[in-house]
Amino acid sequence: MKILIVDDSQAMRKIIQWNLRHAEICVDKVFEASCVQDAFHIIESRRPDLVITDWNMPEMGGLQLLKAVRDAQNSVWFGFVITQTTSNIRNLVKDAGANFIVSNPSSLSSFKAQISQSL
């Protein structure tokens, strides 16, 4: 499986990679992007199987990325790792076409369950 991790924090991208590895998610290739523009380019050119993104980033956030991806008729599996989730955010994410949302910090078992359920 090819996965794209989108977060403006390099440390957070590494934490997500660590979680994927330790949750025993089969990963063949990981792409990283620190901004929405780079992420959209990677999605179009590299065709990942799964996109995991942050909610808040400079310039544009993960929700804008999801909307752009869906507007381009791309059905890639898409999820969020978000520090503070509210019912409003969960509804926005679901309505925009996301497959999952994981609260951060979360336990490794919760991370694995959320991603595994959506795949």
N, CA, C and O of each residue as an XYZ file, in Angstrom:
476
protein
N       0.831     -1.171      0.000
C       0.000      0.000      0.000
C       0.879      1.238      0.000
O       1.862      1.309      0.737
N       0.524      2.213     -0.828
C       1.220      3.501     -0.882
C       0.416      4.513     -0.065
O      -0.788      4.674     -0.262
N       1.101      5.188      0.850
C       0.432      6.128      1.745
C       1.091      7.489      1.646
O       2.316      7.606      1.612
N       0.254      8.516      1.601
C       0.716      9.899      1.648
C       0.338     10.477      3.004
O      -0.824     10.432      3.409
N       1.337     11.024      3.704
C       1.112     11.684      4.988
C       1.318     13.180      4.773
O       2.372     13.621      4.314
N       0.282     13.951      5.116
C       0.318     15.399      4.900
C       0.218     16.106      6.249
O      -0.799     16.009      6.935
N       1.268     16.806      6.618
C       1.282     17.562      7.862
C       2.417     18.566      7.771
O       3.491     18.243      7.262
N       2.194     19.771      8.255
C       3.252     20.777      8.204
C       4.343     20.496      9.228
O       5.417     21.093      9.159
N       4.091     19.607     10.165
C       5.083     19.231     11.170
C       5.791     17.942     10.755
O       5.164     16.891     10.630
N       7.105     18.037     10.544
C       7.874     16.847     10.199
C       7.812     15.821     11.327
O       7.753     14.618     11.072
N       7.825     16.289     12.560
C       7.753     15.372     13.700
C       6.447     14.588     13.677
O       6.444     13.388     13.950
N       5.346     15.243     13.359
C       4.062     14.549     13.310
C       4.028     13.536     12.166
O       3.468     12.451     12.318
N       4.617     13.879     11.034
C       4.679     12.914      9.927
C       5.437     11.665     10.358
O       5.049     10.552     10.002
N       6.507     11.837     11.114
C       7.287     10.694     11.607
C       6.487      9.885     12.622
O       6.557      8.656     12.620
N       5.739     10.547     13.478
C       4.904      9.846     14.461
C       3.854      8.997     13.754
O       3.612      7.856     14.148
N       3.237      9.537     12.728
C       2.233      8.769     11.978
C       2.883      7.567     11.303
O       2.308      6.479     11.291
N       4.075      7.754     10.742
C       4.780      6.617     10.141
C       5.084      5.555     11.193
O       4.926      4.362     10.937
N       5.517      5.984     12.367
C       5.799      5.046     13.456
C       4.526      4.280     13.808
O       4.558      3.059     13.961
N       3.407      4.992     13.938
C       2.138      4.343     14.262
C       1.737      3.334     13.191
O       1.272      2.243     13.517
N       1.909      3.679     11.933
C       1.574      2.753     10.852
C       2.411      1.479     10.954
O       1.892      0.370     10.826
N       3.698      1.652     11.183
C       4.605      0.509     11.286
C       4.227     -0.384     12.465
O       4.173     -1.606     12.327
N       3.968      0.213     13.605
C       3.685     -0.555     14.814
C       2.239     -1.054     14.880
O       1.921     -1.931     15.683
N       1.382     -0.505     14.053
C       0.000     -1.000     13.984
C      -0.112     -2.134     12.971
O      -1.195     -2.662     12.720
N       1.027     -2.492     12.398
C       1.102     -3.594     11.438
C       0.227     -3.363     10.205
O      -0.388     -4.289      9.676
N       0.187     -2.104      9.762
C      -0.483     -1.760      8.511
C       0.536     -2.016      7.408
O       1.657     -1.512      7.472
N       0.162     -2.784      6.410
C       1.074     -3.133      5.322
C       1.348     -1.902      4.460
O       0.469     -1.432      3.739
N       2.566     -1.388      4.540
C       2.940     -0.175      3.816
C       4.125     -0.489      2.909
O       5.173     -0.939      3.373
N       3.949     -0.248      1.617
C       5.033     -0.447      0.661
C       5.842      0.826      0.456
O       7.064      0.781      0.310
N       5.148      1.967      0.447
C       5.811      3.239      0.170
C       5.089      4.349      0.925
O       3.859      4.385      0.967
N       5.862      5.250      1.517
C       5.295      6.421      2.193
C       5.797      7.667      1.490
O       6.997      7.855      1.290
N       4.850      8.510      1.123
C       5.160      9.829      0.594
C       4.831     10.837      1.680
O       3.939     10.606      2.496
N       5.546     11.952      1.693
C       5.295     13.004      2.669
C       5.099     14.324      1.961
O       5.739     14.607      0.948
N       4.198     15.135      2.513
C       4.005     16.495      2.025
C       3.790     17.397      3.230
O       3.126     17.018      4.194
N       4.360     18.595      3.163
C       4.218     19.541      4.270
C       3.170     20.606      3.988
O       2.893     21.452      4.838
N       2.584     20.566      2.786
C       1.548     21.537      2.446
C       0.551     20.914      1.467
O       0.843     19.910      0.817
N      -0.608     21.519      1.377
C      -1.691     21.000      0.550
C      -1.313     20.990     -0.935
O      -1.647     20.045     -1.650
N      -0.628     22.023     -1.397
C      -0.266     22.082     -2.815
C       0.622     20.904     -3.202
O       0.393     20.265     -4.229
N       1.628     20.616     -2.392
C       2.505     19.473     -2.666
C       1.729     18.163     -2.571
O       1.942     17.247     -3.366
N       0.837     18.081     -1.602
C       0.040     16.861     -1.423
C      -0.826     16.595     -2.644
O      -0.895     15.463     -3.123
N      -1.480     17.619     -3.145
C      -2.347     17.431     -4.307
C      -1.535     16.952     -5.513
O      -1.982     16.087     -6.266
N      -0.346     17.516     -5.690
C       0.533     17.090     -6.787
C       0.921     15.613     -6.625
O       0.911     14.861     -7.600
N       1.260     15.201     -5.407
C       1.631     13.802     -5.160
C       0.439     12.880     -5.402
O       0.594     11.797     -5.967
N      -0.734     13.302     -4.982
C      -1.937     12.485     -5.199
C      -2.166     12.268     -6.688
O      -2.475     11.157     -7.118
N      -2.016     13.321     -7.469
C      -2.233     13.220     -8.913
C      -1.137     12.414     -9.616
O      -1.425     11.656    -10.543
N       0.108     12.571     -9.184
C       1.213     11.939     -9.915
C       1.601     10.557     -9.379
O       1.985      9.684    -10.158
N       1.509     10.348     -8.074
C       1.980      9.102     -7.471
C       0.852      8.123     -7.143
O       1.105      6.941     -6.907
N      -0.370      8.603     -7.128
C      -1.557      7.764     -6.907
C      -1.480      6.918     -5.640
O      -1.522      5.691     -5.726
N      -1.369      7.541     -4.467
C      -1.342      6.748     -3.236
C      -2.688      6.045     -3.026
O      -3.715      6.451     -3.570
N      -2.651      4.990     -2.228
C      -3.868      4.255     -1.886
C      -4.597      4.898     -0.715
O      -5.805      4.729     -0.550
N      -3.846      5.638      0.095
C      -4.396      6.244      1.300
C      -3.713      7.577      1.550
O      -2.497      7.701      1.404
N      -4.508      8.578      1.930
C      -3.986      9.884      2.333
C      -4.374     10.092      3.788
O      -5.541      9.955      4.158
N      -3.386     10.423      4.608
C      -3.619     10.768      6.008
C      -3.137     12.201      6.183
O      -1.974     12.509      5.922
N      -4.030     13.072      6.625
C      -3.679     14.481      6.693
C      -4.040     15.121      8.019
O      -4.876     14.618      8.769
N      -3.400     16.226      8.285
C      -3.704     17.079      9.415
C      -4.893     17.963      9.046
O      -5.213     18.112      7.867
N      -5.528     18.532     10.020
C      -6.651     19.437      9.795
C      -6.155     20.855      9.527
O      -6.541     21.480      8.540
N      -5.296     21.357     10.414
C      -4.795     22.733     10.317
C      -3.385     22.763      9.771
O      -2.477     22.122     10.301
N      -3.219     23.524      8.696
C      -1.892     23.761      8.133
C      -1.880     25.183      7.595
O      -2.937     25.740      7.299
N      -0.699     25.777      7.464
C      -0.631     27.122      6.903
C      -1.201     27.148      5.482
O      -1.112     26.160      4.753
N      -1.766     28.248      5.107
C      -2.317     28.495      3.776
C      -3.615     27.738      3.531
O      -4.658     28.367      3.353
N      -3.584     26.413      3.516
C      -4.782     25.605      3.305
C      -4.725     24.417      4.251
O      -3.645     23.927      4.582
N      -5.886     23.961      4.680
C      -5.939     22.832      5.594
C      -6.343     21.544      4.906
O      -6.589     21.501      3.701
N      -6.403     20.507      5.704
C      -6.741     19.183      5.194
C      -8.128     19.097      4.584
O      -8.331     18.358      3.620
N      -9.087     19.838      5.127
C     -10.439     19.818      4.566
C     -10.439     20.362      3.138
O     -11.128     19.823      2.273
N      -9.683     21.413      2.888
C      -9.586     21.965      1.533
C      -8.939     20.962      0.586
O      -9.330     20.855     -0.576
N      -7.949     20.227      1.086
C      -7.318     19.186      0.271
C      -8.329     18.110     -0.079
O      -8.434     17.703     -1.237
N      -9.068     17.649      0.911
C     -10.078     16.624      0.661
C     -11.100     17.089     -0.371
O     -11.450     16.341     -1.284
N     -11.572     18.312     -0.229
C     -12.561     18.838     -1.183
C     -11.975     18.925     -2.590
O     -12.657     18.607     -3.565
N     -10.720     19.350     -2.704
C     -10.079     19.437     -4.028
C      -9.921     18.046     -4.644
O     -10.128     17.868     -5.845
N      -9.558     17.074     -3.828
C      -9.388     15.703     -4.305
C     -10.729     15.150     -4.790
O     -10.805     14.558     -5.867
N     -11.768     15.340     -4.007
C     -13.087     14.836     -4.392
C     -13.633     15.589     -5.604
O     -14.290     14.990     -6.456
N     -13.368     16.902     -5.693
C     -13.791     17.680     -6.867
C     -13.111     17.176     -8.140
O     -13.667     17.283     -9.233
N     -11.906     16.625     -7.988
C     -11.173     16.070     -9.133
C     -11.614     14.631     -9.431
O     -10.994     13.936    -10.236
N     -12.683     14.200     -8.776
C     -13.244     12.858     -8.970
C     -12.274     11.754     -8.564
O     -12.296     10.661     -9.131
N     -11.437     12.038     -7.596
C     -10.494     11.053     -7.091
C     -11.090     10.421     -5.836
O     -11.466     11.132     -4.904
N     -11.177      9.108     -5.807
C     -11.802      8.409     -4.686
C     -10.787      7.754     -3.755
O     -11.114      6.781     -3.076
N      -9.558      8.274     -3.715
C      -8.527      7.736     -2.829
C      -9.070      7.684     -1.397
O      -9.825      8.562     -0.979
N      -8.675      6.636     -0.643
C      -9.053      6.549      0.762
C      -8.397      7.709      1.483
O      -7.214      7.985      1.282
N      -9.164      8.388      2.321
C      -8.725      9.662      2.877
C      -9.108      9.735      4.344
O     -10.252      9.459      4.706
N      -8.146     10.111      5.198
C      -8.439     10.238      6.614
C      -7.671     11.362      7.268
O      -6.714     11.902      6.712
N      -8.111     11.697      8.454
C      -7.527     12.789      9.225
C      -6.997     12.286     10.547
O      -7.586     11.398     11.164
N      -5.878     12.855     10.987
C      -5.385     12.707     12.349
C      -5.454     14.112     12.934
O      -4.714     15.009     12.532
N      -6.357     14.279     13.889
C      -6.679     15.612     14.398
C      -6.510     15.653     15.916
O      -6.931     14.738     16.625
N      -5.891     16.723     16.401
C      -5.669     16.877     17.833
C      -6.971     17.131     18.575
O      -7.243     16.485     19.586
N      -7.770     18.055     18.088
C      -9.027     18.367     18.761
C     -10.183     18.103     17.810
O     -10.346     18.790     16.801
N     -10.974     17.110     18.143
C     -12.130     16.815     17.301
C     -13.402     17.240     18.018
O     -13.554     17.065     19.227
N     -14.291     17.794     17.244
C     -15.617     18.154     17.740
C     -16.630     17.466     16.845
O     -16.282     16.959     15.778
N     -17.865     17.447     17.271
C     -18.896     16.845     16.420
C     -19.031     17.635     15.121
O     -19.323     17.051     14.077
N     -18.826     18.944     15.165
C     -18.883     19.762     13.951
C     -17.787     19.363     12.967
O     -18.048     19.225     11.771
N     -16.574     19.178     13.458
C     -15.473     18.752     12.594
C     -15.747     17.366     12.032
O     -15.544     17.125     10.842
N     -16.200     16.467     12.870
C     -16.523     15.108     12.399
C     -17.575     15.148     11.288
O     -17.464     14.420     10.302
N     -18.580     15.984     11.443
C     -19.616     16.109     10.406
C     -19.063     16.708      9.120
O     -19.395     16.244      8.029
N     -18.223     17.730      9.234
C     -17.618     18.337      8.046
C     -16.780     17.318      7.275
O     -16.857     17.226      6.050
N     -15.986     16.563      8.016
C     -15.106     15.554      7.417
C     -15.927     14.474      6.721
O     -15.635     14.098      5.586
N     -16.934     13.990      7.393
C     -17.791     12.951      6.822
C     -18.520     13.464      5.576
O     -18.560     12.786      4.549
N     -19.091     14.656      5.676
C     -19.834     15.226      4.548
C     -18.940     15.488      3.331
O     -19.404     15.432      2.192
N     -17.667     15.772      3.576
C     -16.734     16.048      2.476
C     -16.217     14.768      1.828
O     -15.595     14.820      0.767
N     -16.468     13.616      2.458
C     -16.078     12.360      1.838
C     -14.883     11.660      2.443
O     -14.273     10.807      1.798
N     -14.533     12.008      3.684
C     -13.427     11.313      4.342
C     -13.864      9.924      4.774
O     -15.045      9.683      5.025
N     -12.906      9.016      4.858
C     -13.184      7.643      5.252
C     -12.996      7.407      6.743
O     -13.598      6.490      7.303
N     -12.163      8.228      7.401
C     -11.957      8.056      8.834
C     -11.370      9.313      9.437
O     -10.860     10.194      8.743
N     -11.460      9.363     10.760
C     -10.829     10.434     11.530
C     -10.290      9.795     12.801
O     -10.988      9.031     13.467
N      -9.048     10.112     13.130
C      -8.400      9.576     14.325
C      -8.038     10.761     15.208
O      -7.438     11.734     14.752
N      -8.411     10.663     16.472
C      -8.022     11.699     17.423
C      -6.567     11.510     17.797
O      -6.098     10.388     17.983
N      -5.868     12.610     17.905
C      -4.461     12.567     18.268
C      -4.298     13.330     19.578
O      -4.773     14.464     19.633
N      -3.705     12.845     20.585
C      -3.072     11.533     20.598
C      -4.108     10.423     20.774
O      -5.142     10.605     21.418
N      -3.805      9.300     20.197
C      -4.664      8.129     20.374
C      -3.765      6.946     20.685
O      -2.563      6.970     20.417
N      -4.358      5.928     21.246
C      -3.568      4.735     21.511
C      -3.261      4.050     20.189
O      -3.951      4.262     19.192
N      -2.246      3.246     20.191
C      -1.874      2.508     18.988
C      -3.021      1.608     18.536
O      -3.276      1.481     17.338
N      -3.708      0.988     19.482
C      -4.820      0.105     19.109
C      -5.971      0.895     18.496
O      -6.622      0.413     17.570
N      -6.229      2.092     18.995
C      -7.284      2.936     18.428
C      -6.892      3.393     17.023
O      -7.717      3.380     16.110
N      -5.638      3.794     16.855
C      -5.134      4.195     15.537
C      -5.301      3.060     14.540
O      -5.813      3.257     13.438
N      -4.864      1.872     14.935
C      -4.955      0.704     14.058
C      -6.408      0.387     13.734
O      -6.738      0.115     12.579
N      -7.270      0.417     14.724
C      -8.681      0.086     14.503
C      -9.345      1.054     13.543
O     -10.070      0.635     12.641
N      -9.103      2.351     13.728
C      -9.726      3.347     12.864
C      -9.281      3.193     11.416
O     -10.106      3.256     10.505
N      -8.013      2.995     11.199
C      -7.503      2.867      9.828
C      -7.902      1.521      9.236
O      -8.324      1.457      8.081
N      -7.776      0.454     10.004
C      -8.117     -0.877      9.491
C      -9.585     -0.976      9.118
O      -9.920     -1.598      8.110
N     -10.465     -0.379      9.904
C     -11.891     -0.406      9.605
C     -12.205      0.271      8.285
O     -13.127     -0.136      7.579
N     -11.447      1.297      7.950
C     -11.757      2.070      6.749
C     -11.150      1.467      5.486
O     -11.553      1.824      4.379
N     -10.185      0.556      5.636
C      -9.518      0.009      4.454
C     -10.272     -1.150      3.869
O      -9.843     -1.723      2.868
